[in-house]
Amino acid sequence: MTPISPPAVADGPLVLADISGYTAFLRSVSEAHQAPEFAHVPVPDAYTVVSNLLDGIIQRLVPPFTLSKLEGDAVFAFATDTQGMPRGTDLLRCIGECHANFRRMVGAVHEGATCDCGACSRMGETLDLKFVLHAGPFVIQSVGGGRELIGPEVVMAHRLLKTRAADLVGRGAYAVISEAAAERFDVPTEGALPLEEAVEHYAPIRLHVFPLGGA
């Protein structure tokens, strides 16, 4: 039996890049491909498209971050060596460039798409990105042969995927940056939309919402 590595304590940034509209998109693809003219396609091209989009996100975030894992429609990453992390406007630029590359990939896929079902033809209008950047202590632990991040701040980062940020931004992509992350990495918050969220089992958390443009 391979020995299990002992848990390691770390403290740093936690980032999630989540493809918004993912579930509705795949459901609409599944429904569209039930039509007789698409029934001959066992695996719709949309699944490959989503895989490529996730891979593109990883390529833009890793480095400076380290990939933790894929979580369905989201990329979860972290960093333990904060000396090599971009700070301030460079950190915002890293997020913005990841989003811009995502939009370019969606556009390229849409233009070269071979599937003309209703769902795939609306891909550019359906899919976009939202980011969460939080910071704090966490534990890296071996689970099931893989590496798992655990701890209250890891839970908080995931809870921040479900905030009222979309109500502030309206239609389009955005980044939610916690006050803890903004202070730690010198992120300028002028022009950001302020938001305070009440999260069960936690004190209210102050957030900064940065619109990124949309589809």
C-alpha positions in Angstrom: 0.0 0.0 0.0 1.3 3.5 -0.9 1.8 5.5 2.2 -0.6 8.4 2.6 1.1 11.8 2.8 0.3 13.7 6.1 -1.9 16.7 5.8 -0.1 20.0 5.0 -1.2 23.4 6.2 -1.1 26.2 3.7 -2.3 29.8 3.4 -2.9 31.5 0.1 -5.3 32.4 -2.7 -8.2 30.2 -3.7 -9.7 30.7 -7.2 -12.7 29.3 -9.0 -13.5 29.9 -12.6 -17.0 28.7 -13.3 -18.7 28.4 -16.7 -22.0 30.0 -16.3 -24.9 28.7 -18.4 -23.2 25.3 -18.5 -26.0 23.1 -17.2 -28.7 24.8 -19.3 -26.5 24.5 -22.4 -25.8 20.8 -22.0 -29.5 20.2 -21.3 -30.5 22.1 -24.4 -28.0 20.2 -26.4 -29.3 16.9 -25.1 -32.9 17.9 -26.0 -31.9 19.2 -29.4 -30.1 15.9 -30.3 -33.2 13.9 -29.6 -34.5 15.2 -32.9 -34.3 12.6 -35.7 -31.8 14.7 -37.8 -29.3 14.6 -34.9 -30.1 11.2 -33.4 -27.1 9.6 -35.3 -24.6 11.5 -33.2 -23.9 9.4 -30.1 -21.8 12.1 -28.3 -22.6 15.7 -29.4 -19.7 17.9 -30.2 -20.7 20.2 -27.4 -19.1 17.9 -24.8 -15.7 18.2 -26.6 -16.3 22.0 -26.8 -16.8 22.3 -23.0 -13.7 20.1 -22.4 -11.6 22.4 -24.6 -13.0 25.5 -22.8 -12.1 24.1 -19.4 -8.6 23.2 -20.7 -8.2 26.8 -22.0 -9.1 28.2 -18.6 -6.5 25.9 -17.0 -3.8 27.1 -19.4 -4.5 30.7 -18.5 -4.6 30.2 -14.7 -1.9 27.5 -14.3 0.6 29.1 -13.5 0.5 31.3 -11.5 -2.0 29.1 -9.7 -1.8 25.3 -9.1 -4.7 23.2 -10.3 -6.6 21.5 -7.5 -9.2 19.8 -9.6 -12.1 20.1 -12.1 -15.5 20.4 -10.5 -17.9 19.8 -13.3 -18.2 23.2 -15.0 -15.6 24.9 -12.8 -11.8 25.0 -12.4 -10.6 25.1 -8.8 -7.0 26.3 -8.3 -4.8 27.6 -5.5 -1.3 28.8 -4.7 1.0 28.1 -1.8 3.9 30.2 -3.0 2.5 33.7 -2.9 5.8 35.3 -3.7 5.3 34.3 -7.3 1.7 35.5 -7.4 0.7 38.6 -9.5 -0.6 41.4 -7.4 -2.7 44.5 -7.8 -3.7 45.3 -11.4 -1.6 42.4 -12.7 -3.9 40.0 -10.8 -7.0 41.7 -12.3 -5.3 41.5 -15.7 -4.7 37.7 -15.2 -8.4 37.2 -14.6 -9.4 39.5 -17.4 -7.1 37.8 -19.9 -8.5 34.4 -18.9 -12.0 35.6 -19.6 -10.9 37.3 -22.9 -9.3 34.0 -24.0 -12.5 32.1 -23.1 -14.6 34.5 -25.2 -12.2 34.1 -28.1 -12.4 30.3 -27.9 -16.2 30.4 -27.7 -16.2 32.6 -30.8 -13.8 30.4 -32.7 -15.8 27.3 -31.9 -19.1 29.0 -32.9 -17.6 30.0 -36.3 -16.2 26.6 -37.0 -19.1 24.6 -35.6 -20.2 21.6 -37.7 -23.4 21.1 -35.6 -26.2 23.4 -36.5 -28.7 22.4 -33.8 -30.4 25.2 -32.0 -28.4 24.8 -28.8 -25.0 24.8 -30.4 -25.9 27.8 -32.6 -26.6 29.8 -29.5 -23.4 28.8 -27.7 -21.9 32.3 -27.8 -24.9 33.8 -26.2 -25.3 31.0 -23.6 -21.8 30.4 -22.1 -19.7 32.8 -20.1 -17.4 32.9 -17.0 -17.6 34.0 -13.4 -14.6 34.0 -11.1 -14.2 33.8 -7.3 -11.0 34.9 -5.7 -10.7 34.3 -1.9 -7.7 33.9 0.4 -7.0 32.2 3.7 -5.6 29.1 5.4 -6.5 25.6 4.2 -5.3 22.1 4.5 -3.9 19.9 1.7 -4.8 16.3 2.3 -4.5 13.0 0.4 -7.9 11.5 -0.3 -8.6 8.5 -2.5 -5.1 8.8 -4.1 -5.6 12.5 -5.0 -5.1 15.8 -3.4 -8.0 17.5 -1.7 -8.2 21.0 -0.2 -10.3 21.3 2.9 -11.0 24.0 5.5 -13.5 26.7 6.3 -12.0 29.1 3.7 -12.3 26.5 1.0 -16.0 26.1 1.8 -16.4 29.9 1.8 -14.7 30.2 -1.7 -17.2 27.7 -3.1 -20.2 29.5 -1.4 -19.1 32.7 -3.1 -20.1 31.1 -6.4 -23.7 31.7 -5.3 -23.9 35.4 -4.4 -26.1 38.3 -5.5 -23.2 39.5 -7.7 -25.2 38.6 -10.9 -28.0 41.0 -9.7 -25.5 43.8 -9.6 -23.8 43.1 -12.9 -26.8 42.0 -14.9 -26.0 39.9 -18.0 -22.3 39.2 -18.3 -19.2 37.8 -16.8 -17.8 39.0 -13.5 -15.2 38.4 -10.8 -16.0 38.3 -7.1 -13.0 39.1 -5.0 -13.2 38.9 -1.2 -11.9 41.7 1.0 -9.4 39.2 2.4 -8.0 38.6 -1.1 -8.1 42.2 -2.2 -6.1 43.3 0.9 -3.6 40.5 0.7 -2.8 41.0 -3.0 -3.2 44.7 -3.2 -6.1 44.6 -5.6 -7.4 48.1 -6.4 -11.1 48.2 -5.7 -12.0 51.6 -7.2 -14.8 51.1 -9.6 -15.7 47.7 -8.2 -19.3 47.1 -7.1 -19.4 46.6 -3.3 -21.3 43.7 -1.9 -21.8 42.1 1.5 -23.0 38.6 1.8 -24.4 36.7 4.7 -23.2 33.1 4.5 -24.5 30.5 7.0 -22.1 29.7 9.8 -19.8 32.6 8.8 -19.6 36.3 9.7 -20.9 38.5 6.9 -18.2 38.8 4.2 -17.3 41.9 2.2 -16.8 41.5 -1.5 -15.8 43.5 -4.5 -17.5 42.6 -7.8 -15.7 43.4 -11.1 -17.8 43.3 -14.3 -15.8 41.6 -17.1 -18.2 42.2 -20.0 -20.3 39.5 -21.5 -21.4 37.4 -24.4 
